[in-house]
Amino acid sequence: MIRFGRRRRLNCREVGRLLQSYLDNEDSSGTREQIRAHLDDCRRCGLEAETYRRILESLAGHSDPLPEASLDRLRSFGRALAAGGDQAAP
């Protein structure tokens, strides 16, 4: 079935699940457009994306690998954000 017109808009939970792939440029162009539109309209998700971007930039400038415990905390924080949790970073 061919669908004409605009695609369905993504909600916050969907964007949370896709955000890491979006920031890593590992998603399709159609999905990128939908995520970008949501981030432009949703302040909360836009702030989460900015937090992720800053973390990635910080990690890119870090020459030594992070200790495994730090990586576990970062992964846990990312999962909590993707699940829509309002938990603060550990």
N, C-alpha and C positions, 0 to 999 in steps of 0.2 A: 504494500500500500504506500503510495506516495503522499507525503504530507507537504502542504504548501503553507507559506507564511512563516511566522516566527516559531522558534522552538520553545518548548516549555521551559520556564525559568527554574533554575536550581534553587533549593532551599538551603539554609545554613548547615544542616546536617550533611547534606550531599556535598557541599563545598568543603566542609571539614574533612570528609573522607578523601577528597580529590586534591586537597591543597598541596600536599607534599609533592605529588606527581606534577602538578602545575608549576611549582617553583623549580623543580628539577627539569622542566621542559620535556617530560615524558608522557604527555597526553596528546590527544588528537587536536587538530586545529579547531574543530567545532566545539569540543569541550572547553578549550582555552577561551573561546569567545564567550561561552556561557559563564564560566568562572569569572572572567574579567568583568563582565556586566554585573554579576552579583557583588563582586568586591567594590565596584564603583558605587553601588547603591546601598550596601550594608556596612555601616561603620564598624560594627563588632568584627565581622569577618575581615574587613580591610585592615583592622588593627592586628588581628591574628596573623594575617599574611605578612604584614610589615615586621612583626616579631620574628617570624620564621626567616624572612629575608636577612634580618640583622644577625640572627644566629648563624645562618649559612655564610654570610660575609665574614663573621668572626672566625668561624671554623676554617674558612679558606685561607685566612692569614695565619693560622696556627700551624707551626712546623712540626710539633710533636703530636703523636696520636693521643687522644684523650684516654684517660684511664677507663676501663670497662664500666666501673660504677657510674662515672659521669655519663657515658653513653646510655646506660640503662635508664638513668633519671631523665635524660633528654627524650629517649624513646617513650617512656611512660608519660611524660608531659605531652608529647605529640599525640599519643593515643587518647589521652583525656580530652584534648582539644577536638580531635576528630569525632569523639563520642558526644560532643556537645557539653562536656562537663565544665563547671566553673571553678575547677580546682586551680589554686595558685601553683606556680612552679616550685619544685622542691628545693 
